[in-house]
Structures are given as C-alpha cells and as structure tokens.
Amino acid sequence: MVEKEKRQSSAGAPGFPAALESPLLPEEHDAHDMRLRLIHCTEASRLRVAAAADHFISGPPPTRTSSESSEDVARLTVTSVLQPGEVLRLEKLVAYGWSGARSLPAVLDQVEAALAGATSTGWQGLVDQQRGWLEGFWSRADVEVEGDAEIQQAVRFALFHVLQAGARAEERAIPAKGLTGAGYDGHSFWDTDTFVLPLLTYTFPESVAEALRWRQSTLPAARERARQLGHHGAAFPWRTIEGSECSGYWPAGTAAFHVNADVADAVVRYVSATGDEEFERESAVELLVETARLWRSLGHHDHHGRFHIDGVTGPDEYSALGDDNVYTNLMAQSNLRAAADVVERHPAKGAVLGVDDEEAAAWRDAAEAMTIPYNKTLGVHEQSADFTDHQMWEFEGTHPDQYPLMLHFPYFDLYRKQVVKQADLVLAMYLRGDAFTDEQKARNFAYYEALTVRDSSLSACAQAVMAAEVGHLRLAYDYLGEAALMDLRDLEHNTRDGLHIASLAGTWIALVAGFGGMRHSDGSLNFSPKLPEKLARLAFTVQVLGRCLRVEITDATATYTMVRGAPLEIRHYGRPLTVTEKSPQTRKVPEPTARPEPRQPPGRRPDRRA
C-alpha cells in the first residue's frame, strides 16, 4: 500500500482520518429508569448502530438516580452522600448492535436481547465467559519463545490484537489498524489477506470464513471496477471499506491487481486447512472464478505462446507498471489453477457462473505458459521484466534522514531505479517456494536484500522468513525483532494512529513460517525448522483439518504432538511422518547451511538483537 506509515501530522495526509463533524445520523433515543438507549445510522454507508446500557446501583439512603436522553446523548445521574466507611456501588452493562441490512426494530431487538442476556448472566458471569473463551484461544494459538522474553511478550501482544481485529469480523473488512486507531479511516488493504488471514487460518479459522465472505459480498463492486478498467471478472480494490476503490487513481494502487491473487491465496489456504466443503461450494468457487477471469482478461499469449501480464504493480510500491512482475505472475498462476480445479470439483456451481470446459482449459493454458523473468547473466529472477537493467539507486548518496524515500524523492525517480520499498520477489519466494530451487532462493535473496530499504512495515516479516530458509538465521532473528517491536517500540513513530496489524501478524509468520519452517502446499503441512543461536526453544500450535498439532523445536530436535484429533501425516524436511495422539514424533534438526551474510543498503540493516 502507499506507505501507510507516513511520518506526517498535517491534516489530510495519507494515513490520517478526514475530519467528520457529524458522521452519525440519530434515529432513536430513550431513557427509562436506569436503562438508556441510542440508535444511529452512518450517513454514507447506512450502517445502523445501536447502544443500550443498564445500571445496578446500591448505596446508602438517600441515593437517587435520574436519566435523560437526547439525539446524541443518553445519561444516568447518580446522587448520593457518603459517610466514612459507606460504599456506593455502580454496575454498568453496555450492549452494542449493528447491521447494514436489518431494520431499526430488528437492530433494537438485537441490542435489547444482548443486554437482557448480560443482565441475566451478571458481571462475574461475563468475566468468567470471557476468561473461558480466551483460555480456549490461547490453548490452540499460543507461541512459546524461550531465550528472548521481549519477543515472547511481543508475539502474545500480536496474537491478542490480531484476534481483537478479526474475531468479530462478521462479514466486514479487517482494517489495517484493526480496532486500535483511526489511521487509514478504517480502510482494509491486501495486508489482511496476505498477512493477517494466514495467522487466523491456523489459530481461529471461523473468523477467516467471515472475512472471506465479506470479500464475496463485495464482488458486485469488484466486477464493476473490472468493467471500468476494461476487463472481465472482478478486480478487487487496493483500499476499501465496503467494496469500492477508495484510493486515488495512481499506478501503485490502480495497477496493483495482485490483490486478486492475494484473496484467492487466502481462499485456497482456508479450504485446505479446514476442509470446509460448504464454504468451498458457496463462496470459494465464485471468488476463484471471478479472480481467474481477470487474469485471463488482463494477460495475453505472445507469438511464442508464453503468457504475459503487463503493466502491473506488485507489492513493491517503488516500482510501478512493470511487465511480468514475478510475484503477480506466480500468484496469478496459482489462482488460475485453483479456479480450474474448483469448478472441476463443483461443476454445477461453475455452470451457474457460466464457466464451461473451454474457459477452464484457457485458465490452465495461461497458468502453464506463465512468464517468469530470469536474468541468466546475474543468475537471479527479475522482480519484473528488465528490472535488473534499471539504474541502481544511489544508496551511498542517500542520507539517513531521507528515509522513507517517498517523502523526499518523486515517485517517477523511484519507479525507474533499482530500489525496493518492501519484499516483493522475496515475498513470492515465501508464498510460491515451489517455483524456485534452493540455490535460486539464496541468490535472489542476496540480490534483493541489497536493494530493499524497508520503507514499509510489511517487509521485515517476509525477509525474516526467507532469511531463515536460506540459512541467515541471525539476520532472520533481527528481522523478527523489527516486525515484533514495530509498535511496542514505535519504530515508525506513528503508533499514535493505530497498531500495524499486518506487522503484528508478521511476528507469528516470522516465528512459525520462518524458524518453524511451516509451509502448507498441495494439502500437506511441511516443516523445516531451525533456530537462531539466541533462542533455546520455540513451540506453537496450529489447527488443521479439525486437528490440533503442537510443534516444539530446539536447536537439535523437533517434536510433533497431536494434542487433539485423528492421525495426521505431515512432512519433516520433506520426509513423511504420521502423528497421533498416542504417538508424538521427534526428528533431528539438521545443521543449517553456512552462507556469507548478504548486505543491505547503507544504514538500512535491521537493528541487531542483543
């Protein structure tokens, strides 16, 4: 996204909410005895929001109460005179309800029912319910880090806030700042699909289904956007709340078609991890079909039969309108194959959407012929076609105070130089590792590490994962620290506008996918764990196909335990093993391959963790 973490304070600057004088329109208010109620509707999106409160007062006589309400205020006033040793006790229970579709009476019934239930349960009962619910979450989601107390605190902080953002999504977007601040006006970006939903898929999968159903509910707007841009299928927006594109027309946003593939990737991951056949039939088919249609419309076969997707912007926002961006092409390739596979499994649903054998075959042809640029001379993949032919950015002449670059240099200059804002090809190697050899990953990582300035909070976790995979464990550990402490240390100096939910999720990704080496592909869980020398132990639990699998890693061994569920076949460094509740499996962790540590742009190396 256009750097959401802009260090500006001027009104109207990106990342800062526009002034809203009266965003809520009053619909009803009431105050009766000690019960209060307000109902409003948002002016633009027509969301109806209701709040109701009840109170329980105990105090010495004469303790008096009075209530009043107006369009925007409902108030209870308690008056009492206390003598030394006397106690005035007030219990306040508040219920909220909202809907974009239900009528005022229906929303009123919803909030009154919630308040009645809370009143019946009582304060302590509510506390006990919440404690039990959270204990259930932590039992299946906690990550244990031995050897670094700060990272241990940070990953639990991250898990809690990602849960806060996604647990009650209820077919609405998970915004970039979650529920923590007004930055970005509550807008959602591709961060959710690529960074947040993977964490939730393996820890709280029901929330992922809700988030993806929200994407499905916005398909009419996505189809319209595709038509406006002259294409078929659906084009999901780069920045949105209710489905329409909320970003201005500019290359880094309008051409970021990779959002389609990010949504499709989240869909495939969720279905693979849960086996949710109903979701696949009712939601996944439509999402995968409409996203695949865009790629077939956007791309073309050349006279050699190779398939190209030209003029797009990948995750790196310092490059725009590139041809054959590797991340976009590889993710689109997966999208096309997944769409063809899902209509084969659900032909009736595919027929309702107008898919025939010819269209599905065209998707497979495009996927098989997808162009993946590679520079044979340098022995590295191109981020986009001819990227390595561009002039190098003058890193030595860039002062530390000139980062982030987009605040000090014109985008035109950034677009035509070899400088990378955030992991792009490196992210592709994580999400589509099957498309690269081990040696290619190592060479690619070293090349792009020297170009990546990390002017985005989305970068460190992806670099941590790939640094760990190719053997730079100390560097991976440093990147983990950056992702984990983005908000706790306010590294971007903008936490006042809300937390970086994707970077928080990236803490889990760096630990589980990086040092845990977890990959989920072709329906199989694969682990290639390895720890940096500073960590003595890493343990985490993942949910997959109704099972609860615990993984515990030391410097020498990895132990896989089935906490709950039927036997499961997984892979440890490519070798299959079956884990059951009665038979944990322990395997040796091989020594990592030693490689020379790559360099970063001057002054852009992540801080060393002590």
C-alpha positions in Angstrom: 0.0 0.0 0.0 1.1 3.6 -0.4 3.2 3.9 2.7 0.5 3.9 5.3 3.2 4.7 7.9 3.9 8.2 6.7 5.5 10.4 9.3 3.4 13.4 8.8 0.9 15.2 11.0 -0.7 17.6 8.6 -4.4 17.3 8.1 -5.4 15.3 5.1 -2.1 13.5 4.9 -2.2 9.8 3.9 -2.9 7.7 7.0 -4.8 10.4 8.8 -8.6 10.4 9.0 -10.6 13.1 7.3 -12.5 15.4 9.7 -16.0 14.1 10.2 -18.2 16.6 12.0 -21.4 14.5 12.2 -20.9 11.1 10.7 -23.9 9.6 12.6 -27.5 10.4 12.0 -29.7 10.0 15.1 -32.7 7.6 14.7 -33.9 6.9 18.2 -33.1 7.7 21.8 -34.7 6.6 25.1 -34.0 6.8 28.9 -36.3 4.9 31.2 -35.4 4.3 34.9 -31.8 3.2 34.7 -31.9 1.9 31.1 -30.5 4.0 28.3 -30.6 3.6 24.5 -29.3 5.3 21.4 -29.6 4.3 17.8 -27.8 6.0 14.9 -27.2 5.4 11.2 -24.0 6.2 9.3 -24.6 8.9 6.7 -22.8 7.3 3.8 -22.8 3.5 4.2 -26.1 3.4 6.0 -24.9 1.1 8.8 -27.3 1.1 11.7 -25.6 1.2 15.1 -27.4 0.7 18.5 -26.1 1.0 22.0 -28.0 0.2 25.2 -27.0 0.3 28.8 -28.4 -0.8 32.1 -27.3 0.0 35.6 -27.4 -1.5 39.0 -26.9 0.9 41.9 -26.6 0.2 45.6 -25.8 2.8 48.2 -26.9 4.3 51.5 -30.2 6.2 51.5 -31.0 8.7 50.1 -29.2 7.5 46.9 -31.1 8.9 43.9 -30.9 8.4 40.2 -32.3 10.3 37.2 -32.0 9.6 33.5 -32.3 11.6 30.3 -31.7 11.3 26.6 -31.4 13.4 23.5 -30.4 12.6 19.9 -26.7 12.1 20.7 -26.5 11.7 24.5 -28.1 9.3 27.0 -27.2 10.0 30.6 -27.7 8.5 34.0 -27.0 10.7 37.0 -26.5 9.2 40.5 -26.6 11.4 43.5 -25.5 10.2 47.0 -23.9 11.5 50.2 -21.4 9.0 51.6 -20.2 8.9 55.2 -16.8 7.5 56.1 -16.9 3.7 55.6 -20.1 3.8 53.4 -20.0 2.3 49.9 -21.7 3.4 46.6 -21.6 0.6 44.0 -22.5 1.0 40.4 -22.5 -1.8 37.8 -22.9 -0.7 34.2 -23.7 -3.2 31.4 -23.5 -2.0 27.8 -24.6 -3.8 24.7 -23.9 -2.8 21.1 -25.5 -4.0 17.9 -25.1 -3.1 14.2 -26.3 -4.1 10.8 -26.1 -2.8 7.2 -29.3 -4.7 6.3 -31.7 -5.1 9.3 -34.4 -2.6 10.1 -34.4 -0.3 13.1 -36.8 -2.6 15.1 -34.6 -5.6 14.3 -31.4 -3.9 15.5 -33.3 -2.7 18.6 -34.3 -6.2 19.4 -30.7 -7.4 18.8 -29.2 -4.9 21.3 -32.0 -5.4 23.9 -31.6 -9.1 23.7 -27.9 -8.8 24.2 -28.4 -6.5 27.2 -31.0 -8.8 28.7 -28.6 -11.8 28.4 -25.8 -9.8 30.0 -28.1 -8.7 32.8 -29.1 -12.3 33.4 -25.5 -13.5 33.4 -24.2 -10.7 35.6 -20.8 -9.1 35.7 -18.9 -12.0 37.1 -20.6 -14.4 34.7 -19.5 -12.3 31.8 -16.0 -12.2 33.2 -16.0 -16.0 33.5 -17.3 -16.4 30.0 -14.6 -14.1 28.6 -11.9 -15.8 30.5 -13.0 -19.2 29.3 -13.2 -18.1 25.7 -9.7 -16.5 25.8 -8.3 -19.6 27.5 -9.6 -21.7 24.7 -8.0 -19.4 22.2 -4.6 -19.4 23.9 -4.7 -23.2 24.3 -4.7 -23.5 20.5 -2.8 -20.4 19.4 -0.1 -19.6 21.9 3.5 -19.3 20.8 6.2 -20.0 23.3 9.7 -18.5 22.8 12.5 -19.4 25.2 15.6 -17.3 25.3 14.1 -13.9 24.4 11.5 -12.5 26.9 10.9 -9.4 24.8 9.9 -11.5 21.7 7.8 -13.7 23.9 5.8 -10.7 25.1 5.6 -9.3 21.6 4.2 -12.3 20.0 1.4 -12.6 22.6 0.7 -8.9 22.2 0.5 -9.6 18.4 -1.8 -12.6 18.8 -4.2 -10.7 21.1 -4.5 -7.7 18.8 -5.0 -9.7 15.7 -7.7 -11.7 17.5 -9.3 -8.4 18.6 -9.3 -7.2 14.9 -10.7 -10.4 13.4 -12.7 -12.4 16.0 -15.9 -10.4 15.3 -15.4 -9.5 11.7 -18.9 -10.7 10.9 -18.6 -10.3 7.1 -16.9 -7.0 7.4 -13.4 -5.9 6.5 -10.5 -6.2 8.9 -8.9 -2.8 8.7 -5.2 -2.1 8.5 -5.2 -0.6 12.0 -7.6 -3.2 13.5 -9.6 -1.7 16.3 -6.7 0.4 17.7 -6.7 3.7 15.9 -8.2 6.0 13.2 -5.3 5.7 10.8 -6.5 5.0 7.3 -10.1 5.8 8.2 -10.7 2.1 8.9 -9.8 1.0 5.4 -8.7 -2.5 4.6 -5.9 -3.4 2.2 -4.3 -6.6 0.8 -2.4 -6.8 4.2 -5.4 -8.7 5.6 -5.4 -11.4 3.0 -1.7 -12.0 2.9 -0.5 -11.4 6.4 -3.5 -11.5 8.8 -5.6 -14.3 7.5 -2.8 -16.9 7.5 -2.4 -16.4 11.2 -6.1 -16.7 11.8 -6.5 -19.7 9.5 -4.3 -21.8 11.8 -5.5 -20.3 15.1 -9.1 -19.1 14.7 -10.3 -20.3 11.3 -14.0 -19.4 11.7 -13.0 -15.7 11.6 -11.3 -16.3 8.2 -14.5 -17.6 6.7 -16.3 -14.4 7.8 -13.5 -12.2 6.4 -13.6 -14.0 3.0 -17.4 -13.9 2.9 -17.0 -10.1 3.2 -14.8 -10.3 0.1 -17.5 -12.3 -1.6 -20.2 -9.7 -0.7 -18.1 -7.0 -2.4 -17.9 -8.9 -5.7 -20.6 -6.6 -7.4 -18.3 -3.6 -6.8 -15.2 -5.6 -7.9 -17.0 -6.7 -11.1 -17.9 -3.1 -11.8 -14.4 -2.0 -11.3 -13.1 -4.6 -13.7 -15.6 -3.3 -16.3 -14.5 0.3 -15.7 -10.9 -0.8 -16.4 -11.9 -2.7 -19.5 -11.6 -6.2 -18.2 -13.7 -9.3 -17.3 -14.2 -10.9 -14.0 -13.7 -9.0 -10.8 -10.9 -6.5 -9.8 -10.7 -6.2 -6.0 -9.8 -2.8 -4.8 -6.4 -1.9 -3.3 -8.0 0.2 -0.5 -11.6 -0.1 0.7 -14.2 -0.4 3.4 -17.4 -1.5 1.6 -16.0 -2.8 -1.7 -15.4 0.2 -3.9 -11.9 1.6 -4.5 -11.2 4.3 -2.0 -7.7 5.2 -3.3 -7.0 7.8 -5.9 -6.1 6.8 -9.5 -2.3 6.2 -9.5 0.0 3.4 -10.6 0.8 1.9 -7.2 -2.9 1.5 -6.4 -4.9 1.1 -9.6 -2.4 -1.4 -11.2 -2.0 -3.5 -8.0 -4.0 -6.3 -9.5 -2.1 -8.8 -7.2 -4.9 -8.1 -4.7 -7.0 -10.6 -6.7 -4.4 -13.3 -6.3 -3.9 -12.5 -2.6 -7.6 -13.0 -2.0 -7.5 -16.3 -4.0 -4.5 -17.4 -2.0 -6.3 -16.8 1.3 -9.3 -18.8 0.0 -7.3 -21.8 -1.1 -5.3 -21.8 2.2 -8.5 -21.7 4.3 -10.2 -24.5 2.4 -7.0 -26.6 2.5 -6.6 -26.0 6.2 -10.2 -26.6 7.3 -11.7 -28.9 4.7 -14.8 -26.6 4.8 -16.8 -28.0 1.8 -19.8 -25.8 2.3 -17.6 -22.7 2.2 -15.8 -24.0 -0.9 -19.1 -24.6 -2.7 -20.9 -21.4 -1.6 -18.1 -18.9 -1.6 -14.7 -20.2 -2.8 -16.0 -21.2 -6.3 -17.3 -17.7 -7.0 -14.3 -16.0 -5.6 -11.8 -18.1 -7.5 -13.7 -18.0 -10.8 -14.1 -14.2 -10.8 -10.5 -13.6 -9.9 -9.2 -16.0 -12.5 -11.3 -14.3 -15.2 -9.5 -11.1 -14.5 -6.1 -12.7 -15.2 -7.2 -14.2 -18.4 -8.6 -10.9 -19.5 -5.6 -8.8 -18.2 -2.9 -11.1 -19.7 -2.1 -12.3 -23.2 -0.2 -15.0 -25.1 2.7 -13.8 -27.3 3.6 -15.3 -30.6 5.7 -18.0 -28.8 2.7 -19.0 -26.7 4.1 -17.5 -23.5 1.6 -15.8 -21.2 2.3 -12.3 -20.0 0.7 -9.9 -17.6 1.9 -6.4 -18.4 1.7 -3.0 -16.9 1.0 -4.0 -13.2 2.3 -3.0 -9.8 3.5 -5.7 -7.4 3.8 -5.5 -3.7 6.8 -3.1 -4.1 5.4 0.4 -4.3 8.7 1.8 -5.5 8.1 0.0 -8.8 5.0 0.6 -10.9 3.5 -0.5 -14.2 6.1 -3.3 -14.7 5.7 -6.2 -17.1 5.5 -9.7 -15.8 6.0 -8.9 -12.1 7.1 -12.3 -10.7 5.0 -12.1 -7.6 1.9 -11.2 -9.6 2.5 -13.8 -12.2 3.2 -16.7 -9.8 0.3 -15.8 -7.6 -2.0 -15.4 -10.6 -0.7 -18.8 -11.8 -1.9 -20.4 -8.6 -5.2 -18.5 -8.8 -5.8 -19.8 -12.4 -5.0 -23.4 -11.4 -7.2 -23.3 -8.3 -10.1 -21.9 -10.3 -9.9 -24.7 -12.8 -9.6 -27.3 -10.1 -12.6 -25.9 -8.0 -15.0 -25.9 -11.0 -14.0 -29.4 -11.7 -15.0 -30.4 -8.2 -18.2 -28.3 -8.3 -19.3 -28.4 -12.0 -22.9 -27.4 -11.1 -21.7 -24.3 -9.3 -19.4 -23.5 -12.1 -22.2 -23.8 -14.6 -24.3 -21.3 -12.7 -21.4 -18.9 -13.0 -21.2 -19.5 -16.8 -17.9 -21.5 -16.7 -17.6 -24.0 -19.5 -14.8 -26.5 -20.4 -13.2 -24.1 -22.8 -12.8 -21.3 -20.2 -11.4 -23.7 -17.6 -8.9 -25.0 -20.2 -7.9 -21.5 -21.0 -7.1 -20.9 -17.4 -4.9 -23.9 -17.3 -3.2 -23.0 -20.5 -2.4 -19.5 -19.2 -1.0 -20.9 -15.9 1.2 -23.4 -17.7 2.6 -20.7 -20.1 3.1 -18.0 -17.4 6.2 -16.0 -18.0 8.7 -15.8 -15.1 11.5 -13.4 -16.0 15.0 -14.6 -15.1 18.4 -12.9 -15.7 20.8 -15.6 -16.7 23.8 -13.4 -16.6 23.2 -12.4 -12.9 21.6 -15.8 -12.1 18.6 -14.1 -10.4 15.0 -13.7 -11.1 13.8 -10.3 -12.2 11.3 -8.6 -9.9 9.6 -7.6 -13.2 10.8 -7.8 -16.7 14.1 -5.9 -17.2 14.2 -4.7 -13.6 17.9 -5.6 -13.2 18.7 -3.4 -16.3 17.5 -0.3 -14.4 19.9 2.2 -13.0 20.9 1.4 -9.4 19.6 3.8 -6.7 22.4 5.9 -5.3 22.3 4.5 -1.8 25.7 5.9 -0.8 24.4 9.4 -1.5 21.1 9.0 0.4 21.2 10.5 3.9 19.6 8.5 6.7 17.1 11.4 7.2 15.8 10.9 3.7 14.1 7.6 4.6 11.3 6.8 3.9 12.3 7.7 0.3 8.8 8.5 -0.9 8.7 11.6 1.4 11.8 13.0 -0.1 12.0 11.9 -3.8 9.5 11.9 -6.6 7.9 8.6 -7.4 8.9 9.0 -11.0 12.6 8.7 -9.9 11.9 5.7 -7.7 9.9 3.9 -10.4 12.9 3.8 -12.8 15.6 2.8 -10.4 16.6 -0.4 -8.7 15.3 0.3 -5.2 12.8 -1.8 -3.4 10.4 -0.5 -0.8 9.2 -3.8 0.6 9.6 -7.5 0.0 8.2 -8.3 -3.5 10.1 -11.1 -5.2 11.2 -12.2 -1.7 7.6 -12.5 -0.7 7.0 -14.5 -3.9 9.7 -17.0 -2.8 7.9 -17.5 0.5 4.4 -17.9 -0.8 5.4 -19.8 -4.0 8.5 -21.5 -2.9 7.7 -24.4 -5.2 8.7 -22.2 -8.2 12.3 -21.7 -7.1 15.2 -24.0 -6.4 17.1 -23.7 -3.2 20.1 -22.1 -4.9 17.8 -19.6 -6.7 16.3 -18.6 -3.4 19.7 -17.9 -1.9 20.9 -15.9 -4.9 17.7 -14.0 -5.2 17.6 -13.2 -1.5 21.1 -11.8 -1.5 20.5 -9.7 -4.6 17.3 -8.1 -3.4 18.5 -7.7 0.1 21.0 -5.2 -1.1 18.1 -3.2 -2.8 15.4 -3.3 -0.1 15.1 -0.3 2.1 12.0 -1.5 4.1 10.1 1.8 4.0 7.0 -0.4 4.8 6.1 -2.3 7.9 5.1 -5.2 5.7 8.6 -6.1 4.7 10.5 -7.4 7.8 8.5 -10.5 8.4 8.8 -11.7 4.8 12.5 -11.1 4.9 12.7 -12.9 8.2 11.1 -16.0 6.7 13.3 -16.2 3.7 16.5 -15.3 5.6 15.7 -18.3 7.8 15.0 -20.6 4.9 18.3 -19.8 3.1 20.4 -20.1 6.2 20.8 -16.5 7.5 19.5 -17.2 11.0 21.0 -14.3 12.8 19.6 -11.9 10.1 16.2 -13.6 10.3 16.3 -13.1 14.1 17.0 -9.4 13.6 14.1 -9.0 11.2 11.8 -10.9 13.6 12.7 -8.2 16.2 11.8 -5.4 13.8 8.4 -7.0 12.9 7.6 -7.8 16.5 8.5 -4.5 18.0 7.1 -2.2 15.3 4.5 -0.9 17.7 5.9 -1.8 21.2 8.9 0.4 20.3 7.1 2.7 17.9 9.7 2.1 15.3 7.9 4.1 12.6 6.9 6.9 15.0 3.3 6.6 14.1 1.7 4.1 16.5 -0.4 7.0 17.7 -2.6 6.4 14.6 -3.1 2.7 15.5 -1.2 -0.5 15.5 0.3 -2.1 12.4 -1.9 -5.2 12.4 -0.1 -6.9 9.5 3.3 -6.4 11.1 1.8 -7.9 14.3 0.6 -10.9 12.3 4.0 -11.0 10.7 5.5 -11.7 14.1 3.7 -15.0 14.1 4.6 -15.6 10.5 8.3 -15.0 11.2 8.3 -17.4 14.1 6.1 -20.2 12.6 6.9 -20.0 8.9 10.5 -18.7 9.5 12.0 -20.6 12.4 9.3 -23.2 12.4 9.7 -23.6 8.6 6.0 -24.3 8.2 4.6 -24.4 4.6 1.2 -25.7 3.6 1.1 -26.8 0.0 -0.8 -29.4 -2.0 -2.8 -30.2 1.1 0.2 -31.2 3.1 1.8 -29.5 6.1 5.6 -29.3 5.8 8.1 -28.3 8.5 11.8 -27.4 8.1 12.6 -25.9 11.5 15.8 -24.2 12.6 16.5 -21.8 15.4 18.9 -18.9 15.7 21.5 -19.4 18.4 19.8 -16.9 20.7 16.6 -18.9 21.0 16.7 -22.1 23.1 13.2 -23.3 22.2 10.2 -22.5 20.1 6.8 -24.1 20.5 3.5 -23.4 18.7 0.2 -25.0 17.9 -1.7 -25.0 14.7 -5.2 -26.0 13.7 -5.6 -28.1 10.6 -8.5 -30.3 9.3 -10.1 -30.3 12.8 -6.9 -31.4 14.5 -4.7 -29.5 16.9 -1.0 -30.1 16.2 1.7 -28.9 18.6 5.3 -28.3 17.3 8.2 -28.0 19.7 11.7 -27.1 18.4 15.1 -26.9 20.0 18.5 -26.5 18.3 18.8 -30.2 17.8 15.3 -31.7 17.5 11.7 -31.1 16.5 8.8 -32.9 18.3 5.3 -33.1 16.7 2.4 -33.9 19.0 -1.2 -34.4 18.2 -3.0 -32.6 21.0 -6.4 -33.4 19.7 -7.8 -35.2 16.6 -7.3 -38.0 14.2 -3.8 -39.1 13.0 -2.2 -36.7 10.5 0.6 -37.2 8.0 3.0 -34.3 7.8 6.5 -33.8 6.5 9.7 -33.0 8.3 12.3 -31.7 5.8 10.4 -33.4 3.1 10.1 -36.8 4.7 6.7 -38.0 5.7 5.7 -39.0 9.2 2.4 -39.7 10.9 1.5 -38.0 14.2 -1.2 -39.5 16.5 -2.5 -38.5 20.0 -0.6 -41.5 21.4 2.5 -41.3 19.3 4.4 -38.0 19.2 7.2 -37.9 16.7 10.7 -36.5 17.3 13.1 -35.8 14.5 16.6 -34.3 14.3 17.1 -30.7 13.1 20.0 -30.6 10.6 22.7 -28.1 10.9 21.9 -25.0 8.7 24.0 -24.4 5.6 26.5 -21.6 6.3 26.4 -18.7 3.8 28.1 -15.3 3.7 25.6 -12.8 5.2 24.1 -10.5 2.5 24.5 -6.8 2.7 21.7 -4.2 2.9 21.6 -0.6 1.6 23.8 1.6 3.8 22.1 2.4 7.1 19.1 0.1 6.4 20.3 -3.1 8.2 17.8 -4.1 10.9 18.9 -3.5 14.4 20.9 -6.3 15.9 19.2 -8.1 18.7 21.4 -8.3 21.8 
